[in-house]
Amino acid sequence: MKIAKKKHFVLYVLLGVLLFFILSTLFFLLISKYALRVTSYRIVSDKVLSPFKIVNLSDLHSTCFGKNNIRLINKVSEEKPDIICMTGDSVSSTDTDFSVTTDLVSSLKSIAPVYVSLGNHETDLSESELSRFISEIESAGGTVLEKEYVDVVINGNDVRIGGTSGYALWMEFWEDSYGKKYIDYWDDDSFSEQRFLLDFQDTDAYKILLLHRPESATLFWADKGWYDVDLVLSGHTHGGHIRLPFIGGLYAPEEGWFPKYEYGHFNKNGVDVIISAGLGNSEGLPRFNNIPEIVSVTVSGVSDDSE
């Protein structure tokens, strides 16, 4: 009789553990699909006279948070940003209808100017589809920056905002390949990103680079100081996609398993790099323990920081 009761007790414990595991898994899957969070950062620069705020939305992948993305729009509005940036993969490469993103841009532009850079999913579109995407974004009121920049004034601050979908390759690679003659090859279109970055950095304004793929900034050129950039806003990693408790992100595309730079704020040789965990999911494996993220960045001057 005692043995039977003991067996029943063990069975109940195992069933309880299994039920807890199933419910916990379901909970983490649901919040990683439907919840929204705002992560706030503060950056200090001696180039800034008065504070201004940036909201960054990355890796939307045509995801909706509420009807017509009303929950996302309301959270962005609550931040009262001076500019809104969308750092790539706003759509997925398999999309043929871009209306989720264009409708969002159309709504966000009434909150603040919207600057959109491209990610690998946009550049994987066919040439005609990419051209249509850019045209529709601009018709909706956004400014698309692909190896381009704009000079703006934000709260009395001179700011240069640029965007590129590539890796922002580091100059030493070309020196190793071609020696001192590497500059002779920059007439080739394959070096257009390097030419863009050298032109982009040539200003005394505060420089914000919308760089969808952050790896070259975190792992290479920012450490070396090859490009003079103040703030890099990125996505692409999806925060490691699956986040393990007490460990962090499981995988990032270029870093591989258990990446170091999958999410958060890093200062690399004076360059502030902020990597968003993103909002959506491109395909395949769902996000887990990884709540979709809106990034809010306040850039302030040194005097503001000391107060």
C-alpha positions in Angstrom: 0.0 0.0 0.0 2.8 2.4 0.9 4.7 1.6 -2.3 1.5 2.3 -4.4 1.1 5.7 -2.7 4.7 6.5 -3.3 4.4 5.7 -7.0 1.3 7.9 -7.2 3.2 10.7 -5.5 6.1 10.5 -7.9 3.7 10.3 -10.9 1.9 13.5 -9.6 5.2 15.3 -9.2 6.3 14.3 -12.8 2.9 15.4 -14.2 3.2 18.7 -12.3 6.7 19.3 -13.6 5.5 18.5 -17.2 2.5 20.8 -16.9 4.7 23.6 -15.5 7.1 23.1 -18.4 4.3 23.1 -21.0 2.6 26.2 -19.5 6.0 28.1 -19.1 6.9 27.3 -22.7 3.5 28.5 -24.0 3.8 31.7 -21.9 7.3 32.5 -23.2 6.2 31.9 -26.8 3.1 34.1 -26.4 4.9 37.1 -24.9 7.6 36.8 -27.5 5.0 37.1 -30.2 2.4 39.6 -28.8 4.0 41.6 -26.0 5.9 44.9 -26.5 8.6 46.5 -24.4 10.5 49.7 -24.5 14.3 49.7 -23.7 15.7 53.1 -23.0 19.4 54.2 -23.3 21.1 57.4 -22.7 24.1 58.6 -24.7 26.3 61.5 -23.8 28.3 63.5 -26.4 30.2 66.8 -26.3 28.8 67.5 -29.8 25.2 67.9 -28.4 23.9 71.2 -27.1 20.5 70.1 -26.0 19.0 66.6 -25.6 17.1 64.8 -28.3 15.4 61.4 -28.5 15.5 58.7 -31.1 13.2 55.7 -31.4 14.5 52.8 -33.3 12.3 50.0 -34.8 14.2 47.1 -36.3 13.3 43.8 -37.9 9.5 44.4 -38.1 9.1 41.7 -40.8 5.6 43.0 -41.5 4.4 42.2 -38.0 1.3 43.8 -36.6 0.8 44.6 -33.0 -2.9 45.3 -32.8 -5.1 46.4 -35.6 -3.1 48.6 -38.0 -0.2 48.4 -35.5 -2.0 50.6 -33.1 -0.2 49.2 -30.0 3.2 49.8 -31.6 2.2 53.3 -32.7 0.9 54.3 -29.3 4.1 53.1 -27.6 6.2 55.1 -30.0 4.1 58.1 -29.5 4.4 57.9 -25.7 8.2 58.2 -26.1 7.8 61.6 -27.7 10.8 61.0 -30.1 12.4 63.8 -32.2 13.2 61.3 -34.9 12.1 57.7 -35.7 14.5 55.2 -37.3 13.7 51.9 -38.9 16.9 49.9 -39.3 16.2 47.2 -41.8 14.2 44.0 -42.4 11.0 46.0 -42.1 9.6 43.4 -44.5 10.6 39.9 -45.3 12.2 38.8 -48.6 9.1 36.7 -49.4 6.7 39.6 -49.0 4.9 41.0 -52.0 2.6 43.2 -50.1 4.4 46.0 -48.2 1.3 47.7 -46.8 2.0 46.8 -43.1 5.2 48.7 -43.2 4.0 51.6 -45.4 0.9 52.1 -43.3 3.1 52.1 -40.2 5.4 54.7 -41.7 2.4 56.8 -42.8 1.2 56.8 -39.1 4.6 57.4 -37.6 5.4 60.4 -39.7 2.8 62.4 -37.7 4.8 61.7 -34.6 8.3 62.5 -35.9 10.3 62.3 -39.1 10.9 58.7 -40.2 14.3 57.5 -41.6 14.4 54.0 -43.1 17.5 51.9 -43.9 17.5 48.6 -45.6 18.4 45.2 -44.3 19.3 41.9 -45.9 15.7 41.0 -46.4 15.0 44.1 -48.4 18.2 43.7 -50.5 17.2 40.0 -51.2 14.0 41.3 -52.9 14.2 41.4 -56.7 15.4 44.6 -58.2 11.9 45.6 -59.3 10.4 44.7 -55.9 13.1 46.6 -54.0 12.5 49.7 -56.2 8.7 49.4 -55.5 9.4 49.0 -51.7 11.5 52.2 -51.6 9.0 54.1 -53.7 6.1 53.1 -51.4 8.0 54.0 -48.3 8.8 57.4 -49.6 5.2 57.9 -50.8 4.2 57.1 -47.2 6.4 59.9 -45.9 9.6 58.1 -44.9 13.1 58.9 -46.0 15.0 55.8 -47.3 18.8 55.9 -46.7 20.8 53.4 -48.7 24.4 54.5 -48.9 23.0 58.0 -48.5 22.8 60.6 -45.7 20.8 63.7 -44.7 21.9 66.6 -42.7 19.3 67.8 -40.2 18.9 70.1 -37.2 17.3 68.5 -34.1 16.6 70.7 -31.1 19.4 73.0 -32.2 21.9 70.2 -32.9 23.6 69.6 -36.2 23.0 65.9 -36.9 23.9 63.7 -39.9 21.9 60.5 -40.4 23.1 57.9 -42.8 22.2 54.3 -43.7 23.6 51.3 -45.4 22.5 47.7 -45.7 26.0 46.2 -46.1 28.6 45.2 -43.6 30.5 48.5 -43.6 33.6 46.5 -44.4 36.9 47.6 -42.7 39.6 49.3 -44.7 42.4 47.0 -43.7 40.8 44.2 -45.7 41.4 46.2 -48.9 44.9 47.1 -47.8 45.7 43.5 -47.3 44.3 42.6 -50.7 45.7 45.4 -52.8 48.5 47.0 -50.7 48.9 50.7 -51.1 46.9 50.8 -54.3 43.6 50.0 -52.7 42.3 53.5 -53.3 42.7 53.0 -57.0 40.0 50.4 -56.9 37.3 52.6 -55.3 35.9 53.6 -58.7 34.5 50.1 -58.8 30.9 49.8 -57.5 31.9 47.2 -55.0 33.6 49.9 -53.0 30.6 52.3 -53.0 30.0 51.5 -49.3 33.5 52.5 -48.4 33.2 55.7 -50.4 29.8 56.5 -48.7 31.2 56.0 -45.2 34.3 58.2 -45.8 32.0 60.9 -47.2 29.5 60.3 -44.3 32.1 60.8 -41.6 33.4 64.1 -43.1 31.5 66.5 -40.8 31.6 68.0 -37.4 27.9 67.2 -36.9 26.7 64.4 -34.6 26.7 61.3 -36.8 24.1 58.5 -36.6 24.6 55.5 -38.8 21.7 53.1 -39.4 23.5 49.8 -40.0 21.2 46.8 -40.0 24.0 44.3 -39.6 26.1 45.3 -36.6 28.9 42.7 -36.7 31.5 44.8 -38.5 31.0 47.6 -36.1 31.2 45.5 -32.9 33.9 43.1 -34.1 36.1 45.1 -36.4 36.1 48.7 -37.6 34.8 50.4 -34.5 37.6 48.9 -32.4 40.1 50.1 -34.9 38.6 53.5 -35.3 38.5 53.3 -39.1 35.3 55.2 -39.4 34.4 58.3 -37.4 30.8 57.6 -36.3 29.2 58.7 -33.1 26.2 56.3 -32.8 25.4 53.1 -34.7 21.8 51.8 -34.6 21.4 48.1 -35.6 19.2 45.0 -35.5 19.5 41.8 -37.5 20.4 39.5 -34.6 16.8 39.3 -33.2 18.5 39.4 -29.7 19.7 35.9 -30.2 16.2 34.9 -31.2 15.9 32.3 -28.4 17.0 33.8 -25.1 18.0 31.3 -22.4 17.5 32.4 -18.8 20.7 33.6 -17.1 22.6 32.9 -20.4 21.3 35.2 -23.0 20.8 34.9 -26.8 21.3 31.5 -28.4 22.4 32.4 -31.9 23.2 35.4 -34.1 23.7 35.1 -37.9 27.4 36.1 -38.2 28.6 35.4 -34.7 27.1 31.9 -34.4 26.1 30.2 -31.1 26.0 32.1 -27.8 27.0 35.4 -29.4 28.6 38.2 -27.4 27.0 41.1 -29.4 23.5 40.0 -30.0 21.7 42.7 -28.0 22.2 45.9 -26.0 24.6 48.9 -25.8 28.3 48.6 -26.5 30.9 51.3 -26.6 33.7 50.4 -29.1 36.6 52.8 -29.2 34.3 55.7 -28.6 31.6 54.5 -31.0 28.2 53.8 -29.3 26.6 50.7 -30.9 23.0 49.9 -29.9 21.7 46.5 -31.1 17.9 46.0 -31.0 16.3 42.7 -30.3 13.9 43.6 -33.0 10.1 43.2 -33.3 9.2 40.4 -35.6 10.2 37.0 -36.8 11.3 36.3 -40.4 10.5 32.6 -40.7 10.9 29.2 -39.2 11.7 29.0 -35.4 9.6 31.4 -33.3 11.1 33.9 -30.8 11.4 32.5 -27.3 11.8 34.4 -24.0 12.5 37.4 -26.2 9.8 40.2 -26.0 9.6 42.4 -29.1 11.5 45.6 -28.5 11.2 49.3 -29.2 14.6 51.1 -28.6 14.5 54.6 -27.2 17.7 56.6 -27.1 18.2 60.0 -25.5 21.3 61.8 -26.7 22.4 64.5 -24.4 25.3 66.9 -23.9 28.0 66.6 -21.3 26.5 69.5 -19.3 23.1 67.8 -19.2 24.7 64.6 -17.9 26.4 66.4 -15.0 23.1 67.9 -13.7 
